[in-house]
Amino acid sequence: MLSGIKQRGIVGKGGKIEIQASDLPEGTVVEIIVLIEPDTHKSDTSYQVPQDTTEYLLSTEANRRHLMSAIEHVEKKHNLVSFTPEEWDEEYNIHS
């Protein structure tokens, strides 16, 4: 079965492109396809590569503290909310 990893980045010095894929074991055979975006960013100095979600969530000290606290709560099974799939369906009515 094929699976995929989609990432955005910027070509570095000497044409270097880095792909982060820690979930792939060393030696995994992959095929790499590079899709190049239009040159709009070259003339637009405000263009920025979208920030990775995790990077964004950890971008401020307040967020980092909040997320680390939430992770600690999950690890200690403290202050969690539990529900069955039926309760979820009833509450959020996802099948209507």
N, C-alpha and C positions, 0 to 999 in steps of 0.2 A: 504494500500500500504506500502510495506517495504521501508525503506531508510537506509542509513548507514553512519557511521562516521569512517574514517580511520585515525589513529594516530600512531606515533612511539614514543617510550620512552624507559626508562631504569628501570628495577626493582630496587626499592629502598630498604632501610634497612628493614629487617623483611619481605621481599617479597611484599612490598607495590607497587601497580601500580595505577597511577592516570590518569584519563581521563577527559579532559576539554571539556564540551559540554554545553556552556551557552545557546544555543538555545533550549535545552530540558527542558520542564517545570518540576518542582519538582513533584515526584510521577509517572513519566513516567516509564512504565515497559519496560526494555531492556534485551536483551540477550547478554552476553559478551563472545567473543571467543578470546583467546590469541594464536597467532601464534608466535612460537619461532624461531628466526633466527639461522643459523648454528653458531657453536662456533668459527668462524674465528676471531672474535674480541678479544677473550680471549688471543690468541697468537700474535695478531697484535696490538701493543701499539699505533699505529697511527689511529686505528679505532675510528670514531666519529659517533654518531647518527646524521642523517641529520637534519639541522636546520629548524625549522618552517619558512615558507615564510614570515609571518608578522614579526617574530623575526629578520630574516635576514634584511628585509627592514628597520627596526628600529635600526639596530645594530651600526650605526655610527651617529654622530651628524649632519653631512652634509645631510645624507639621511633623518633623522628625520625632519630637517628644510624644506627640499624640499617637503616631503610628507605632512607636516602640512600646508605648503603654498598651495599645490595643493588642499587639503581638504577645506581650507578657500576659494579658488577661486570657487570651486564647490558650497559651501554653499551660497556664495554671487552672484552666477551666473555671474562671472567675467572672461573674457578671455577664454571662452569656444568655442569649435568648434562643430557646429551642422550640421547634414546631414540626409537626408531621407534614408530609406532602399534601395531605388532605386539608389540613389547617391553612397551609400556604394558598392552595387553590381557592378555598373559601374566602380568605382575607383579600386576596389580590385578583380573584376571578379571572385567571389567565386563559381559561378555555371558552370564554364567551365571545 
